[in-house]
Amino acid sequence: MLDALFRELFDAPPNAWQRAAYVSFVSGALPPFIKVPTAGGKTAVLAIFLAALATQAQAGAVTLPRRLVLVVNRRALVDQASALAERLSGIIKDRVIPDLSDALARLSSRGTPLAVSTLRGALADNGDWSLDPATSALILGTPDMIGSRLLFRGYGLGRSRAATHAGLLGIDTLIVHDEAHLAPAFSGVLREIEQLARPSAVAVGRPPLQVIEMTATLPPQADHSRALVGAVADDPILAQRMGAPKWLTLHAIPLTASKGKPASLVVQALAEHALTYAEASRAVVLFVSRPDDAARIAERLVKGGVPTERIALLTGTLRAWEREQLTRSDAFQRFSPERTDETGPTAYFICTSAGEVGLDIDADVGLMDLVTLDRFIQRAGRVNRRGLGIGELVLFHAGGAEWGEPLQALCTRTLSLLEELDAQTAGHDVSPLSLSRLTDDPRYVEAVPPPPPRRSLEPAILTQWAMTSLRLDALRVPAPDFFLHGLDDEDREVELVWRDLPSDLARLADWFEAWPVLRQERARLPIYQARSLVEALWQRAQGVKNALPAFAVLDGQGRLIDDSVFSTQDALRAIERRIQPGRTLVIRPDLGGLAVTGLPDAEQAAVVADVSAEGRGQVFTVRFRADITEGETTWSYEDASAADLGGLVARCAPGHKVVFVEEVTLPAADLVDEDAVVTRAVKVWLQAREIDGPDAGDPASLGRCDRLLSVHLDLARWAAQRLTQALGLGAPVAEAVEAGAGVHDLGKRDTRWQTALGNPDPAVPLAKSRRTAFDTQLNDGYRHELGSVIRLGDQLSPLARHLVAAHHGWARPSFTDKAREKPGASPEADQIAKAFTRLNAQYGLWGLAYLEALVKSADVLAELDAEALIPSLDTTKPAEPVTPSAIESGPEGVVDIPADPRNFGEYLAAFGLLSLLEPAHPALKAHWTPTGFRLIGVDDAAVLDALDCLLSFETHLDHTALRPALAAEKFPPVLLHFAGARPPILINNWLRPDFEKGSNWKLSAGQTEAVNILRGLQEAARKLRPSLTGATDLLQIGTTMKERFRFDAGTSWSALDAGFTLNEDDRFSTVRVFLELLSILGLQFAFAPPADQEPFRYSTWTAPLPIGLCLLAAKGLLPVADQHLIPRRVPSGQMKDIFTSEITLAHEVRPCLPKYLIV
């Protein structure tokens, strides 16, 4: 099967490593690493996977995951890998190899052999891969797109799909990270998720996530015995391909007699040399390191007489719309490996690193500046890729002087290694075979950057990411971007979008949900360049009158961040502070800032084209007319008119539906004159019916036909049955999925919802309507899925109830305030939230999301496959209620710990205790009482056991996250290792999310050091431990010592007047030891930066809550939060102290001190 597929794809047999990979895939023993040199045919892993999966399916023993995700770290490469995936799709769907197609089709619940999707952002994802989780799928994407989805916060992905994409990618998926050695930070995150998601797969009964790193050089920590190695010497086929001749000439730029900076001289020399090929009929690629240098070279070529149509310019900053146009240009096609005409005029392809890695181009000549060895090897792979001629490479350099440290040393070493390559008259041998030997040279590591420091995942942050109905800025947790990239990555980026905004600013957040940012709209800039661009545009716009905002900032999922809409009258620094890595900056088009080539450029003042409707729909400005005398309204566009907007859309834009319309307001003054006729210009956003946005919500109910609600529910139940059978799910899980799908839309029976849908007879409820608009204002925030749960009562199991409540992305864990205001909704929403945290503990974060994806899939397939499903409905059994099953809640012991929440240290210590208890007691609940903090579900012995475990820690620097600049710092990232199986605890809350500088939680200064504080507190706690016989005294026991973190208001300088003897000469101070240790853990657990940013407040609650909801209640994000407090951070010399917190509703706060202090 493998050979037949390779013949169709490549007209060649598989080489040795490809055949070995197929054998290992079929056996189910997947290698964690595949070491293959550049140009070794790694993309063929797509074909290998499908052939192996089909072979297993034929044998009736499938152990491979259903989905393969190929991750490549350049967007252009994703597009080109997609082309191979589409060819595979054509071969399989056309049954060119019948055995292959039939075997794969038998796996699918729909009989579909293969789905292919590209995850590049928003609607670039055709959604095929997620339609039927039982169908084999090939998914291609960048680290940002795949990584953010795995972490529940998919870039450009709305609320509705954030969790389901995480579930589908985190379970039953094989992720292949191509060129992994070029993105080691992302590989580290993948390995962490691979371990964290495994219990989720076990819980739902599907294969776990597995990761393969494909690389030209194995990382130091790799187990070489488990790696599959493509040895060129043992593979004649691969050796022949890799012997394509390429010769390198090195040109040193003399610096002594030249004026100008070395880097500028190199760029100038490159441009001048490139002009020598102008009449040579060659395909010339130029590689430079900076986008500005690429633009300068293009400008010089044009001045030298090269027509612009013969120049293609590609940088990572280019807006995707212009990038797509570029790949279709004649200049770019000149570099196609499939070209047959070699006689055309010389074409130039100028690119930065965006064109280096795996880009499927074939140049005759490669001109470049000096870079590290790994990047040089990638560049060389783009020249004479087919091996049909002799590749010519020319490298201009200034001996490394063009770079500063640490790159200068790496590039200088690269230069010396290249100079040692075999030399002949034509130059140095840089054929793939020759360069593959360099990667095995022990000196290779001296010429490439070391793996960057990176942040490891933290359970509390991950738990909050999974709460996808809440925005990141509301949760005040770091964005996934800080974990997906190395911490020393100076090119952490911000995405830029130019859009015409609606005048209805009060509903701007709703507009971004309804009209989400698409891939083609996005340009990128490093964060410092983005801030410079904003500064230039802000200054240009001063004095320009325009009522619409100049800038808006979205989070990574495309949701509008609170207080992030700015006019040009707002302070520039306030705008710049909102521009952070992973966010999207929306710019008003009339401010300019984008060149016609698609490159962000502050000097460009022309209005930028808004391309948000391209490939999605249309934006109309229609006329609304209200005749007060006759009581009639008319909507018109050009020559067409209708009595309502839906009728106008049906006439002017058939096949489209309304997703957003500006609100029409009629001021009272317009209604005074009885003869008044009021007109308004109203902007309308229309989307093609066949496109469902990433978060379509209620407008998704606008279909091609009217569908009775009862019929839709039957269809969904039957689609769920097909799906669970195809996946072979166990009975309890399958029953919950089927039951949930069969009743998920019962809440649509509500008269309000039916009227908003446009149903003329609400007594005969519809699930879908052929009408063009859903009236969101009439619906008034009603959530039909919450209505479904209210109607069902206790008929379903907790899991099935949650699957119903969450099928549009709410209930994770919350609903909107408007949804909660509806009759009977608030108590049900509270119960759903509590069940959410328990179900996460039972099925795992990815497991619960995966089951949600199955119900969502059944809902969609019910309509897509209606014609196939309807004949089956009469033969299926009726839906049966699933007997509710209780989730184990653990022992109902109660522990009361005296604590005053106005003392921020005591408050934090309570959370530190929760973080210690959570792994062994996931069903634990907690709340505040008038006398302290109550734990429900544990006893004193459990608390003391957790404390003993804490005292066993060993303190280490977190070397994985240690920036070189932090190595000598007194407060670096720290790792606590424990005896036994308990996972380590990371402590880094004294650093900003990017670990560059100290956070607002860094209170200590001078000679104090974090490691010494931890070790000192540990030693003191061990001495005091025998005197602690119960949890009651936990926060009171203290001693005289120097080391502390200073969050305890009871022992701060504010306590001087309360009778404490504190020595101002700093010889000793009073410290409540266990409180200090627990407070720093609690701070990490609940309020890690960016939660330190002002305005900061924390909250108490009196209703028992699961631990996950305690995190939300602490931030005031749940209705049960009843008291809000603000800690006072007061300077004390070079340090800070936390004083008694202020209650936000009170004017006077009396000193808050412990009732007694045990010393």
N, C-alpha and C positions, 0 to 999 in steps of 0.2 A: 504493500500500500504506500509506503514511504517513497519507494523508487518511482512508482507511477505518478505520484504527486509532484516529485521533483522534475520529472520529465516534462510535465505540463507547465510547470512554473519557470524552470530555468534551462530546460533542454539539456540537462546534465544530471549525472547521478549525485547523490549526497556524498560529501567527503567523509573522512574517518570520524571526526568529532561529531558531525551531525548524525551519523549512524549510531554512534555510541550514546548520544543524547536520547535518541529514539528508543533504544533498548532500555535505558534507565527509566524513561518515562513510562514505558509499557509495564515494567516491573513494579512501578510505584515507588522506586527508590530515587527520589529526585535529588540531584546534587545541589548543595547550597551555593556552589560557585562553578561557573564555566569559564575557563581561561582560554581565550581565543585572541590571537593578534588582530590588530586593526586590519580591515579588509578581509577578514576570515569568514564572512558570510553569516554574521550573528543574527541578522533579521530573519533568517530562515527558521528560527525557533518557532515562529508562528505556524509554519507548515508542519514542523516536527510535532508540535503539541496536538494539532488536529489529527494527524495520522495515528499518533499513539492513543488518543482518546477514542477514535473510531475502532482501533484494534481491540481495546478493552471492551468497548460496547459490543463488538462482534462476539467476544468471548463470554459476555454476560457477567463480567466482574469489573465494574468501573470503580476505581479508587482515585483517579485523577479528579481535580476540581473541574467544574463546568466552564469556568472562565479563565482566560489568560489575559493578563494586563501587561503590555509592553511599555515600559517607562523610558523615555529618552528626554534628555534635558535641554532640548531646543524645540521651539514650536514649529520651525520649518521642518525639522526632522520627523516630527509627529505626522505632518502632512504627507511626507514622502513614504514613511512606513505604512501609512493608511492606504497608499496606492497598492502596495503588495497585498495588504489585507483584503482590499476590494477585488483584486485578481483572484485570490483564494475563494472569496465569496462567490464570484462568478463561476468558477470551476465546480464548486460544490452545489450551488443551486441549479446549475444546468446539468447536473448528474453526468459530468464528463467521466468521472470515476464512480460508477453506480454503487459499488460496495461501500466506498467512503461516505457518499451522501446518505445512503440508506441507514448506515449504522449511526450516524450523527442525528438523523431525523428521528430515530426511535427514542432518543434521549429526551426529546422535547415534548412538552404537553400539547403543543400545537402541530407537531410534525415538521417544524422548521429546523433545517439542519444547522444553520449558522446565523449568528447576528454579529455585525461589525459596527463599532461605534468609535468615534474619536472624541475624547474629553479634552477640549481646549477652552471650554467656557461657554455657559449658557446654551444657546440654540445650536451651536456647532455640534453638540451631542444630539444625535438623532433619536436617542432613547431606545433604540432597538435592543441593546444589551440588557436593559432592565424590564422589558415587557414581559418576558417569560424567564424567570430564574432557572428553569430546567433546561433551557436551550443553550447549547455550547456557544461561546461568544469570544470574540477577539476585541479587546479594548486597548486603545492607544492614547497616551497622554503624557504630559510633562510632570515632573515631580510636584510642582505646585498644584496642579489639577488633581492628580491621584492622591497625593498626600493630604491635601486639605479635605478631600472627601472621606478618606479613611478616618480622619479626626473629627468628623461630624460637622465640619464648617466649610463645605465645598465652595471654592471661589466662584462667584457668579451664580451660585445655586441658591434658590429661594428656600424658605422654611419647609415647604411641603415635601421636598425631596432630600433635604440634608441628611436626615437619619436613614432613610431607605437606601441611599447610595452608600453610606457607611456600612450598613449591614450587608449589602450584596458584595461589596469589595472586601470586607473583612472576613467573610466566610465563603467557602466553596470557590476560592480564587487562587490562582498561581500568578504571582507578580514576578516578572523578569525585569530587572533593572539593568538596562543596557549601558555600557560605558560607565560602570559603577565606580571605577577608580577616579572618575572626574567629579563625582558628587558623593563623597564619603559620608557627609552629614546626613543626607537623605537615606543612604543605606543603613546608617545607625538607627534612624527612626523606624524604618521598615522592620528591622530585626526586633525592635522593642514591641511593635504592634503585633508581629508574628507570635510572640510569646503571650502578650496580653489577651489576644483574641482567641487563643486556642480553647480555653474553657467555654467560650460562647458557642463554638462549633460543636463541642461535645454535648452541650445542653440541648441544642436543636437537632442533633443527629445528622450533621452534614460534614464533609471534609474540611479540615482547618485551612486557614490561610497559610500558604507556603511562599517563600521568597528565594529566588535565584539571582545572584549577582553575576552578570556577564561582564568580563573585564579583560583587559590586555595584561594586567599585572595584579597578582593576588595581594590583598591587604596583609599586613604583618600578623594580624590575629587569626587569619584563615587557617583552618585545618587542611593542609595540603593533601592529606590522604583521602579526603572526601570531595575534592575538587575534580571536575572533569576537565582534562587539559587537552587542547587541540595542538598536538605537537607537529609542527610543520615538517620536520625532518622525516617523520613517519607517515606522511600523507602526500603522495605524489600529486594528487589533484590540487590540494591546497598550495603545495610548493610551486606548482606551475603558475597558478594564479598570482601568487605573491612574488614571483620573480619578475614582474613587470618592470622594465628598466626606467629608473629615474635618477637624474644626476643633479647634484647640488653645487652651486657656486656661492662662495661667501665673499661679500664685499664689505670691507671695513671703511667707515667714513672717517677721514682724517679730521681730527678736532683742533689741532694746534693752529692751523692756518684758516679755520672756518669761524665765521661769526654765527651766533645763534645757539639755541639749546640743542643738545645732542638728539633728543627725540624729534624736534622739528627738522633737523638736518636729515634724519633717516627718512621721514615722510617725504620731504622734498626730493630726495634721491630716488625713492620708489616711484613717485609721479613722473619724474623725468625719464627714468628707464622704461616705464610703461609706455610712454609715447613712442619709443623706438619700434614697437610692434604694430603701430597704427595701420600699416599697409601690408602686414605679414599674413593675413587670413588665419589668425590664431584665436583661440579661446583663452584669454588671460584673466586669471583670478588674482586679486590683490588682497592679502590679509593684513589688517592692522589691528591695533589693540583698543583704539578709542573711536567712538562714533564721530567725534569732531575731526579726527584725522581722515576717516573715510570720506566725509563731506569735502574736506580740503582737496583730496586727491581727485574726486569727481569734478570739482570746480576747475582744477588745473588741466584735466583732460579736455574739458569743454573749451577752455581758453586755447588749448593746443590744437584745436580743430576737429576733435572727435565729436560726432553728432550725439546728442543726448539719447537718442533712441538706441544707441549701441552701448549704453552704460546701464548696468543694473547695480543698485546700491541696497545692501541688506545689513541692517543692524538690529540688535535686540530692542532698541527704542522705537522702531518704526511702527506706526499704527497698522493694525492688522488689515484694514481695508486696502491700504496702499500696498501692503505686502502681497496680498492676493493678486492684485493687478500686476505686480512685478513678476510673479512666477509665471504669468501668462504672456509676458513680453517677449519680443523676438530676441532681445539681448540675452535674457535668461535661458531661453530655449536653445541658444547656441551651446550651452554647457550640458545639455541633456545627454546621458549615456546612450540613449537610443537614437541620437542624431545620425543621419546618413550623409549629409552634405558638409564637407570639410572645406569648401571653397568660398564660403561667404566672407564678408569683411570681418575684420577683427572686432570682437566683442569683449567688453570688460565687465567683470563681476567683482565689485568691491564690497568687502564684508568684514565684520568684526568676529568675535567668538560665536556669534549666531550662525555663522556659516562653516564653522570648523568641525563640529562633532557630528559625524555620520551623515552629513548632507550628501545626497546622492547626485553629485555633479561630477563632470569629467572635464577638467581643464587641460589644455596643452602646456600652459606655462603657469607657474605659481610664483608670485613675487610677494615677499613678506618681510616684516620686521622681526626682531629677536624676541622670543618668548621662552617660557619654560619647556622642557623636553616633551612633556605629555602633550602640550598644545602643538608643538612643532610636528609631532607624529600625526596628529589629527589633520593638520593642514596638508601634510604631504600625501595623505590618503585621498585628497580631492584632485590630485593631478595624475593623468594617465591611469585612471581608475580601471579602464577596460583593458589596458595592456596592449593596445593596438599600435602604439608608436613608442617614442622615447620622451619621457617626461622631463621638463626643464624647470628646475627650481632655483631661484635666486634670493638670497637672504642678505639684506642690508643691515648693518649693525654698527654701533659705536663702542664696541667692546664691553657692553653692559652699562656704560655710563648713561644711557638713556633711561635707566631705571634707578629708582632709589632702593634702599634696603627694605625688606629682605629679598625682594625679587632680583636685585642686582647680582647677588651671590648665586642664586639659582640659574639665572640666565647665563652668567659667565661660565658656570659648570656645563650648561647645555652646549655652549659654543665650543668648549674644549672637547667634549665627547663627539660632537659633529666633525670637528677637525681630525679626529682619530679614525673616522670611517675610511674604508678603502677608497683610495683616490686614483683616478685615471685622468686622461686628457680632458674628458668631458666634465669632470668634477668628482665629488664624493658620491659614493653609492648610497642612495636613500630609497632603494626598493623596499617594499613591505617586508621582504625576507630579511634584509639587512637591518631594518629598524626593529623588527621583532626580537633580534638578538640583543639590541640595546635595552629592551625592557627587562631582560634577564640579567643584565650586567649589575653587579652589586652597587656600582656607583650611580645607578638610575635614581635612587632615592635622594641623591645629593642635587639632582637637577629638576626636581619636581616639588611643588609645595607640600608640606606635611598636612595630614588631615586637620581640618580646622576644628577648633573647639566648638562644641555644640551642647545645647540644652537637652537633657533627658526628660522623658515624659513623666509627669507627676499625676498620681491617681486622682487627687482632688480637682485638678485642672481638667483632666479628661472627663471626669464625672460632670463637670459644669459645661464643657463643650457639648456633651450629649444632651443637654437641656436645650434643644434646638428651637423651642418656641420663644426663647429669650435671646436678645441680641448680645453680642460680645461686650459692647460698651456698657450695657446695663449690668452684666455679670461682673465687669471689671476684672477680667482675667486676661492674661497675655494671649495674643492671637497665635494661631498655628504657625504663622510665618517665622516666628522666633525659634521654632523647633525644627522646621523643615530645612533651614539653611544654617550654614556655619556662622558662629557668632562674630568671626572676624571678616565676614563678607562685607566689604565696603560698598558693594553694589546692590545691597538690599533695596528693593525697588518699590515704587508707587506707580499704580496704573492711572493713566490720564484719559479722560473721556470728554468730548465736546458735544454738548446737547442744548437744544432749545427747550427750556423748561416751561411747564404750564403756568398760567397766571394764578391757578388755584393753589396757592402756597400752603394753605392749611392742610391740604391732602397730598403734599409732596411725597411723603413716605409711602402712601398708597400708590402713587403713580410709579415710583421705582419698583414696587412689588408687581404692578400690572404690566409695566413696560421695562423689564429688567435689562441691564446692560449686556450687550452681546459681544462676542469675541471680536468682530470686525471693528468695533468702536474703540478698542483699547490700544493705546500707546503706552510705553513704559519709560521711566527715568529712574536712575538712582535717587535716593531720597534727597540728597543735598542739591542735586540739579533740579529736582521738582520744586523745592522751596525757592531756589533762585528764579525759576520760571514764574512762580506765583508772585514773587516780589516785583519782577519786571512788568507783569500784566497788571498788577494792582496799581503800580505807579502810573502806568499809561492810562488807566481808566479813571484816575482821579478827576472829578469835575464832569464826567460823562453822566448824563441823566438817563437812568434806566431803572424801572421799578423792580425788575426781576433780579434775583440773586446773581452775584458774579461767580461764586464758588459754592459747592456742596461736597461733603465728604461722606463716602459710603464705607461700611466695613467690608471684610473680605467676602461676605456672601452677597454683597450688593444692597444691603439694607442701610437706609439713611440713619446716621448717627445723631443722637440728640444734640441740640445746640451746635450743629455743624453746617448751618446754612448761613452764608456770609454775603454781604454786599461790599462794594468797594469802600464804604464808609466805616466798615469794621476795622479794628486794629490788625495790622499785618501780622504781628507776632501771634495773635490769637489764632489766625488762620494757619500759620506755619506749624503751630503746636499740634494741630489736628492731623497734619500730614505725617503719617507713620507707615512703616513697612507693612505691606499686605493690604493697605486700604486703597480706595479708588477716589481720585479727585475729579469732580465734574466741573467743567469750565464753560462759561457762557460763550457761545461761538463768536460773538462780535468782538471779544477781547483778543482774538487771534492766538498766536502761539504755536501754530503748526504749519510747516512748509508744505507746498503742493506735493512734495515727494513723500510726505507722511512723517517726516522727522520733527519732533518737538523743537521749536526754535523761538526764543523770546523776541527776536527781532522781526518776526513775521506779524504784520498787523492786519492782514486780510481776514475777512470772516471765514471761519472754518466750516466746512460742510458737515452737517449732522447726518450720519449714515445709520442711525438707529433703526430705521424702518426697512433697510435693505434686507431682502430675503425673509422678511417677517410679515410685513403688511403695509399699511398706508397711514399717513397723518393728514387729516382734512381740517380746514377751517370752514365751518358751515355757518349759515345765518339762521338765527332763531328769531321768530317774529310772534309777538303776542298781541292780539287785537282785544283790548279791554272791553270794547263795546259789545263785540260778538262772543267774547269768551272763547276764542279759538286761538290755537297755536299752529305755526307752520315752521317746518325745518326745510332749508333749501341749500343746494350746492350747484353752482353754475345754473343750468337750465332745469334741473330737476328739483322737485319739492314733494313733501309728504307731510301728513298731519303729525307724525311722530318720528323720532330719530331712527328707530328700527326700520320703518318703511323707507326712509331715505337711503339708509345703508344698503338695504336689499336692492334698491334701484341703481345706486351709483357704484357700489362695490360688492357685487354678488360674490359669495364664497368667503366673506369676511364677517367678523363679529366685533362688537364694541368691547374693548377692554378698559378704556378710561375716557371720560368726557369731563371737560371743565364744568364746574357748577354754574348754573344760570341763576343770577340773582336779580330780583326785581325790587329796587328800593321803593319805599312807600310813596315817594314823590312822584314816581312814574304812574301811580294808580289814582292820582287825584282827579285828573281830567278824564271824564267818562269817554271822551273820544280818543283817548291816548292809544297810540300804537307803539309798542316798545320793541326795539330790535337789539340784538346782541351778536357779536362774533364769537363763536364757540369752537374751540379746538377739540377734535375727536381723534382718538388713537384706535386704529382698526388692525386686527390680527387675522391672518388667514386661518380658516377653520381647521385645516389639517395640522396646524401647529399648536401644540399645547406648551405654554411657557413653563419654566421650571417651577413656578408656583402659581398655577392657574386659578386655584381656589374655586369659588362658585361659578365663575365664567366657564369652567370646564364642563358645566352642565349644558352648555349650548352646543348641541350636536347637529347632525344632519337630519335627524328625524325626531318626532315625539316618541318617547319610550315610557310606558307605564312603569310606575315605581315597583309594583309587584313583579312585573316581568324582569326588570333590571336586577332585582334582588335574587330572583331564581337563577338568572344567567350568571351572576357573580358567584353564587354558591356552587354552581356546577363548574365554573372555571376554576374555583378554588379546589374542588375535588380532583379535577384533572391534574392540577399542579401538584398537590400533595402526593398523589399516586405516582406521578412521574419522578418526584424527588425521593420517594420511599420514606416519608417522614413517619415517625412513631405515632401511635394512636392519640395520646393526650395532646401533643402539639398539633397534629393534623385536625383533630376535632375542633380545637379552638380556632384555627385559621378558617375552617369551613363554616363554623357557626358564625364567626364574626363577619365573614364576607356575605353571608345570607341575610344579615339584618343591618348592615353598616349604614344604610341610608334611610332608616325608618324615620329619622327626624325630619326628613323632607316632607312628611305629611303635614307639617305645620302650615296653616293657612297663609301666614306671613311669607314664608319661603315660596310657596306655590304662586302667590301673587307677584312676588319679585321676579320669578321666572317667566311670568307672562302667561300662566295657565288660565284660560278663561273659565275653567270649571275646577276649582280647587278640591271639590268633593271627589274627583277622579284624579288622584295625585300622579304627577309625572316625575320621573327621575332625570330625564333629559328632554330638551326642547330644541326645536329647529329655529327658534327666534334668535334675533341678532344681539340682544342686550339683556343683561341681568341687572335689575335695579338694586344696587347696593344700598342706596339711601333708604328705600322702602324696607329692605331686609334688616337694616339698623343693627348690624353686628351679630345677628342671630347665627349660631353655629349649629348646622343641622346634625353634625356628628355628636355634639353634646346633647342635642335633643334626642338622638337615637338612644343614648345611654339612659336618659331620664325615662323614656317610654319603656325600655326593657326592664328596668328595675333590677331584681336579683336573678333574672333568668339565666344569665351567662356566668361562666367562670371568670375570675379576676383577669386572666390573660385575654380571654375573648372580649371582655368589656374594654380593656385597654386598646386592643386592636381596632375596635369600632371607634373609640374616641380619638385615636391618633391617625386615622387614615388620610387626613389632610395636613398633618404636621403639627397640629396643636396637641395638647395633653402631654407635652414633653417639657415640663410637667404642667404647664399652665394654659389658660385661655385668656382672651382679652377681657378687660373690665366690662365692655358692652355685652359680651357673651355671658358673663357671670350675672349680669343684671336681669336676665330673663327669668321668668317664674320657674322656681325649682332648680335653677342652674348652679347657684353658688355652692350648696352642700355637695352636689354631685361632682363638681369640679375639684373640690377639696379631696374627696375620696379618690378620684382619679389620680391626683397628684401623689397622694400617699402610696397608692398601689404602684405607680410608676417606679418609685425608688425600690420597692420590694421586688418587683419583677426584674429590674436591672440586676439586683443581687442574685436572683434565681437563674436567669438566662444569660447574664452578662450584657455589657453595653451593646456589643455587636449582635448578640443573639436576639435580643428583643427587637432591635432595629431590623434584623433580617426577617423576622416574622411579620413585622409591619409591612415590609416590602412585598411579602406574599399576598397580603390582603389588598394592598394597593394595586398589585399586578392583576389580581382577580377582578377588581373594580374596572380596570382599563380593558382587560381582555373580554369582559362581559359585553362591551359594545363593539370592539374590533372584530370579535369572532361570533357575533350574535347569530349570523345566518347558520353557522356550523353548530352552535350550541342549542338553538331553539328546538330543532327536532329531538334533542335528547331530553328536554325538560319533562315530558310526560312520563318518561321511564325512570326518572330519578326519585328517590324517596323524598318525602317532604322534610323541611328543615326541622330538626329536633333541638330543643333547648339543651345546652350542655350543663350538666350538674355542676353547680359552683364548687370549686375546690379551694380550700383555705391554704394560704401560704404559711409555711412554718414560721412562727413568730418568736420561737425561742422562749427561754424562761422569763417569767414576768416578775423577776426580782426588781426591787427599787432601791436606789442609792441616792441619798440627799447629801450634797456637798455644800456647806455654807460658803456663800460667795456673794459679793455685791457687784452687779454689772456696771455700776458707775466707776468702779476701779477697772480700767482697761486691762490691766495685767491679770486680774482674776477672771475677767470675761474671756480673755484669750486662753488662759489655762484650761477653762472648761472645754474649749474647742481642741486644745492639745490632747486632752483626755479622750475626746471623741475620736481623734485621728488614731490614737493607740488602740482603742477598743474595736474600731470598725472591722479590721480584717477577720477577727474571730467572732464578732457579734454583728453581722450585717443587718439584723432585724432590730437593733437597738433604737430606742426613741429617747428624746430628751426635750426638756423645756425649762423655763425659769419659773421659780416660785417666789413668794415674798421673802423667803429666807435664803435662797440660793439656787443651785442648779440641780435638777433632778434627772437621773438616768433610769430608764425603764427597760428591763430586759437583762440586767446584770446584777450581781451581788458584790459585796465587799471583796470577796476572794478574787473575783474576776478583775476588779480594779487594781488590786495589789499585784496580781499576776502580770497585768499589763505594765505596771510600774517597774516590776522586777526585770521584765524584758527590756524596758527602756534603759535601765541602769547598766545593762550589759553592753551598751554600744561602744564601738571603737570609732574615734573621730579621724577622718581622712579628708584631705583636699579632694574635691571633685575634679580630677584631672581631665575628665572628658570635656568639662565645660570651662576649663581654666584658660582664659586669655593670657598670652604672654605678659601683658601689662599688669595682670592681677597676681602674678606669681609671688610678688613681694608685698602685696597689699595685706593689711591686717584683717580685712573682712572679705576673703575670697569665697567662692561657692564651696560648700562643705557637704560631706557625705557621712551619714551615720550608719555603720555596719552593725548588725545585731547577731547575737548567737542564735542558732537554730535556723528555721526556714523563713523567718520574717524578712520581707524585702527591705532594702536600705531606705532611709529617709533622706531626701535632699533638703538642705537649708540654704537658701540664697535670697531671703526676703530683704536683706540689707542692700541688695543690688537692684538696679533698674532691670526691666525685662530683657534688654539687650546686653546686660552685664558690663556695660561700659563705665558706669559711674554709680555712686551710692544712691540708694533710694531714700525717701523720707522716713523710712523705718530704721535707718542707721542713726542710732542715738548716741552711741559711744564714740569716743575720739581719743586723741593722745596716744598713750602707749597700750591701750586695751586691744586685745586680739580675739577674734571670734573663737578660734580653736582653744585658746587658753581659758576663755570664759566657759566653754562647754566642758572642758576637762576639769576645771575647778569646781563647777557646779556638780558634776558627776561624782567627784571624790567626796564632796560634802554630803551629797544625797546618800551615798553608800554608807557613810558614817551614821547618818540620821535614820536610815531605813529601819533598824531594829526598834526604834521608838514609835514607829508608825504602825499601829495595830488595826486601823480602820480608815475608811475613806474620809471620815468626818474631819480629821485634822490635816488632810492632805495639803491644803493651801495655807495653813497657818504655821507650820513648823519652819523655824528659821534659825539662823546663826549669824555670827559676825564674820564677814569675809568681804573681799574686794570685788570678786567677779560677779557681774550681773548684766542683764540686757536692758534694764531701766524702764520696763513697762509697768512696774508695780507702783501705783500712785500711793499705796500705803507706806512705802519706804523711800519715797522720793523726798526732795527738799521741801515739798509742800507739807510734809508730815512733821516738820520741826516743832510747830506750835502745839502738837498733839502729845507731847511727852516723850518722843523718841530721843535718844542720845546719839546724834549723828555727828561725827567728827569732820569738821570742815577742812582739816589738814589731809583728808583722804587716806588716813592710815587704816581705817576699817569702816565698814558700814553694815547696817542690818539688812540681811537678805533672806527672803522666804524662798528656800532652795528649790523645792518641788514646783512652786509657782513659777519661778524663773525658767526652769527647764520646760515646763508645759506651755508657758506663754509663747516661747519662740516656736514651738511646734504648732501651736494654735494659730499663730500669725501666718506661718507657711501654709497651713491647711485652709484657712478661711480668707485671708487678706493679703496674699502675695501680690507684689506689684504687677499691674498698675493700680491695684486697689488702694495704694498709699496716696494717690493724688487727691488734692483738695478739689472740691469740698468732700471731706470724708465724714461719714457717720456710720454708726452701727446700731443694731436694733435688738430688742428682746421680744420674746413671745411666751405665752402662757399655755398654749395647747401643745400636747405631745406630738412631736414630728419625727419622722425618720431622719437619719443623719444627712442624707442628700438635701432634704428640704430645710434642715437647720442651716445649711450654707446659704440658702436663698433668704431665709427669714433674717439671718444676721445682716444681710445687705438691704433689708427692707423691701424685698421683691415679692413678698407674699402678703395677702390681706391680714394674716394673723399677727404680723409684726405690730406691736402695740406701743412700744416706747422707743424713741430714737435719741441717741446720745452722740455727743461730739467730744472726743478726747482732746485735751489741751496739751500740745507739744510746746514746751517752754525751754528756751536756751538756759543752760547752766554752765557758763564758761564756754569751752569748746564742745561740750556735750549738750544733750537735751534730756529733759525729764518729761514723763507723762504725768500730768496732774489729774485730779479728779475730773471726770467727764461732765460736760454740761448737758442737761436734758433740754432738748430743743424747744419744748413747750413751756419751760420754766425760766424765770428771770434770776432766781437765786439758787445757788448750789452750795450746800454745806459740805465741809470737808468729809471725804469718804475714807475711813480708815478701818483696818480689821478690828473686829470686836475684841480679839485678844491675839497676842503674838507669843508663840512658844519659842524661846531661845535656849 
